[in-house]
Amino acid sequence: MTTPHPRLTLTEEVAEALLDGRPVVALESTIISHGMPYPQNVEMATEVEEIIRAEGAVPATIAVLHGRPRAGLERADLELLATSPEVGKVSVRDLAHVIARGGHGATTVASTMRLAALAGIRVFVTGGIGGVHRGAERSFDISADLTELATTPVAVISAGVKSILDIGLTLEKLETLGVPVLTYGTDDFPAFYSRVSGFRSPLRVDSPEEIAATMRAQWELGMTAGLSIANPVPEAEEIPAERMDGIIERALTEMADAEIGGKDATPYLLGRIVELTEGESLRTNIALVKNNARLGARIAIHYAAGAKTGA
């Protein structure tokens, strides 16, 4: 058992689960503050926590509130994250500054990974991971999610790389960084809204038990990198890639014309795609997060069981 960092505030539920060695699943908060409109963001966050509990694990939504990193949030905290204009998008580089100023921060994949590791949580569920942006050969815009995956021992369950990014270059970068990229139940790497990206899966796994065993083997060998586990969106909820490609290209063109970049790029693109799909992409986004939560909880259960038995 890892002792949580003294800077962290844990809810009683999360603290007791970690102390007892029970399965805990971390959840990010940027998806609440900057990924979805209100009230769907709070509804999604609440439903995802309920799914994880129903599967037999404990949810730990992570954020910085009043300058204090937290693992586990109350309903009022979720409402604050969903509605307050004072909540910033906080990656790893921003954590110390927001904490020092006593501010509010919604954590990205990278900063959620870092705080989850400090809490002793090994499994983290999100929607999609960041990666190499299209046109990165000119902008050098590469998400900190990738470098965090290379250095922080947390398994990240997502629906793949966000399809607004360059998926091929992201997979190449993850290979260079030594990050295991596993796809669940498929030989095709998924593309967030779509089940198929056009790229083959680097490594395939077919059960939560196999994923948990891979996590244990990775870290028992002394490798500190996390794992990226790509779980395709359910078939009934996907938006086919051939349809999404044109929508994404239009959103990217409009973003370039508006000269939007940096940390504002992804929220802008996701919001514009919701508009262009008349809400369909939001429904798909919610469906894939719930699907990831079910898998993440099952992985956490098997990982916790293995930690207790030494298997």
QUIHU-V790828 format. One record per pair of residues at least 4 apart in sequence whose C-alpha atoms are under 6 Angstrom apart, sorted by sequence separation. I is the first residue (numbers start at 1). J is the second residue. D is the distance in Angstrom with one decimal. If there is no record, write none. Layout:
I,J,D
I,J,D
This chain:
12,16,6.0
30,34,5.3
31,35,4.1
37,41,5.9
40,44,5.9
53,57,5.1
64,68,5.2
73,77,5.8
80,84,5.4
90,94,5.4
96,100,6.0
107,111,5.5
108,112,5.8
112,116,5.8
117,121,5.5
136,140,4.5
148,152,5.7
175,179,6.0
191,195,6.0
216,220,5.9
219,223,5.2
241,245,5.9
261,265,4.7
274,278,6.0
281,285,6.0
292,296,5.9
300,304,6.0
306,310,5.5
10,15,5.7
17,22,4.9
36,41,5.2
52,57,5.5
53,58,5.6
64,69,4.2
98,103,5.1
107,112,5.5
116,121,5.0
136,141,5.1
174,179,5.3
190,195,4.6
191,196,5.9
218,223,5.9
255,260,5.5
260,265,6.0
274,279,4.9
306,311,4.8
63,69,5.9
64,70,5.9
190,196,4.6
191,197,4.9
63,70,5.5
189,196,6.0
190,197,5.3
274,281,5.3
62,70,5.5
133,141,5.7
188,196,5.9
189,197,5.9
274,282,5.8
32,41,5.0
62,71,4.6
133,142,5.9
49,59,5.4
61,71,5.7
132,142,4.5
189,199,5.6
60,71,5.1
61,72,4.8
131,142,5.6
189,200,5.4
60,72,4.1
61,73,5.9
131,143,4.9
188,200,4.6
189,201,4.7
130,143,5.4
188,201,4.9
187,201,5.1
90,105,5.4
130,145,5.7
89,105,5.9
90,106,5.6
87,104,4.9
88,105,4.8
89,106,5.1
90,107,5.0
91,108,5.4
87,105,5.2
88,106,6.0
92,111,4.6
91,111,4.9
185,205,6.0
182,203,4.8
183,204,5.0
184,205,5.1
185,206,4.7
182,204,5.4
184,206,5.6
150,177,5.6
163,191,5.2
150,179,5.8
163,192,5.8
128,158,4.9
160,190,5.4
161,191,6.0
162,192,5.4
123,154,5.8
125,156,5.9
127,158,5.1
128,159,5.3
134,165,5.5
160,191,5.5
67,99,4.0
122,154,4.6
123,155,5.0
124,156,4.9
125,157,4.8
126,158,5.2
127,159,5.9
128,160,5.4
129,161,5.0
133,165,4.7
134,166,5.0
160,192,5.3
24,57,5.6
27,60,5.9
28,61,5.8
128,161,5.4
133,166,5.5
159,192,4.8
23,57,5.0
24,58,4.6
25,59,5.0
26,60,4.7
27,61,4.4
28,62,5.5
29,63,5.9
128,162,5.2
132,166,5.6
24,59,5.9
25,60,5.9
26,61,5.7
27,62,6.0
67,102,3.5
110,145,4.5
66,102,4.8
67,103,4.8
109,145,5.9
66,103,5.0
195,232,5.1
66,104,5.5
110,148,5.5
132,170,5.0
195,233,5.9
65,104,4.5
131,170,5.2
64,104,5.3
64,105,4.7
63,105,6.0
190,232,5.4
63,106,5.2
63,107,5.4
194,238,5.2
193,238,5.6
194,239,5.4
179,225,6.0
183,229,5.7
193,239,5.5
194,240,5.3
180,227,5.2
181,228,4.8
182,229,4.8
183,230,4.6
184,231,5.2
194,241,5.4
237,284,5.6
33,81,5.4
179,227,5.9
181,229,6.0
33,82,4.9
32,82,5.6
233,288,4.9
10,70,5.8
8,69,5.1
9,70,4.7
10,71,5.0
11,72,5.3
8,70,5.6
10,72,5.9
160,230,4.7
153,224,5.2
155,226,5.3
159,230,5.1
152,224,5.9
153,225,5.1
154,226,4.6
155,227,4.6
156,228,5.1
157,229,4.7
158,230,5.2
159,231,4.8
151,224,5.6
152,225,5.3
153,226,4.2
156,229,5.9
158,231,5.9
159,232,5.2
151,225,4.7
152,226,5.4
150,225,4.4
30,106,4.7
149,225,5.8
29,106,4.8
30,107,5.2
149,226,4.9
29,107,5.3
30,108,5.4
28,107,5.8
28,112,5.7
212,299,5.8
212,302,6.0
208,299,4.8
212,303,4.9
209,302,5.8
27,124,5.9
25,123,5.2
26,124,4.4
27,125,5.5
25,124,5.4
5,118,5.5
4,118,5.8
4,119,4.2
4,120,6.0
2,120,4.9
127,289,5.0
125,293,6.0
125,296,6.0
34,267,5.9
57,297,5.6
48,290,5.7
52,297,5.5
23,300,5.1
23,301,5.1
23,304,5.4
